[in-house]
């Protein structure tokens, strides 16, 4: 995961992030279990503002797009152009520095 940003003031920074994420899901239906892992590309934006020299408040929004790995024949059979799962995440964090 890479994060790159800049300071907009002495106490506040904005940044973007990009990276790779692997997700795993499991499901049980009618006594049968299904599970699988998928790879995804993660993008995000964030804002961090210092409350003091040792504390900060961070706001982030991240979006990960996982491909379902369907080939063109399966997509044509299902009548879709692309297939995947999108995960959106909003985070508010309190940061404490040692």
N, C-alpha and C positions, 0 to 999 in steps of 0.2 A: 504494500500500500504506500503510495507516495502522496505527500501533502505539500502544496506550494501556495504561498500567500504573501500578503504585504500588510504593513501597519498603516491604518488610516488615522491613528492618533498615537500618543504616547502609551495609552492603555488599551487600545482596541485593535484587533487584527481580523482580517477576512482571509479565507483560504478556500482552495478547491482541493479535492482529493480524487484519485483514481487508483484502481487496483483490481485484483483478482479475488474472487470469493468462491468457495465450494460449499454447496448446501446439500443436506441429506434429508429425505422425507421417508416416513414409514406410515403405512395404513393397513388396517385390518377390516375386511369386508366379507361377510358371510363365511366366517371361519378361515378365510385365506389371507395371508399376509403378503403385502407388497412393499418393497423399499427400493430406493435408488438414490444416486448422487448425481448432481449436475454442477457444471462450472458456470460462473457468471462474471460479468464485467460490472464493476461497482464505480459509480460516480457520486460525488457529493460536494456540498458547499457548507461553509461554516463561518461562524463569528465567535470570537473569544474576546472577552473584556476583563481586564484585571480589576478586582475589588480591593486588593491590597498587594503587597509584595509577594505574599505566599498563597493567595487565593484568587480564583478567577471563575467566571461563569461562561459556559460554552453552549452554543446552540448549533446543531448540525442537522442537515437533511441529506440522506443517502438514498440512492436508488440502485438496485441490482437487477440485472436482466439475465435470467437463466434460460438457456436454450433447452428445448425438450429433445433435441437430437433426432427429429423425424426426418427421414429421407424424402425426396421429392415425390415418390410413389405414395407414401403414407399421407403427405400433405394434400396430394391430388384426391386421394380416396376420401379424406375428411372434408375436402372443399375449402381449405384454408391456404393462405399464402405463406404464413410463418406460424410457428408455435413456440411458446415460451411462457415463463412465469416471471412476473415483475414483483419485486419486493421493495416497498417504500418504507423508510424509517426516519422518524424525527426523534432527535435526542436533545435533552437538556441535561447538562452535567455541571456539577460543582467540582472544581479542580483545586487540589491542595498540593503545593510544591514543598518538598523537604529542604 
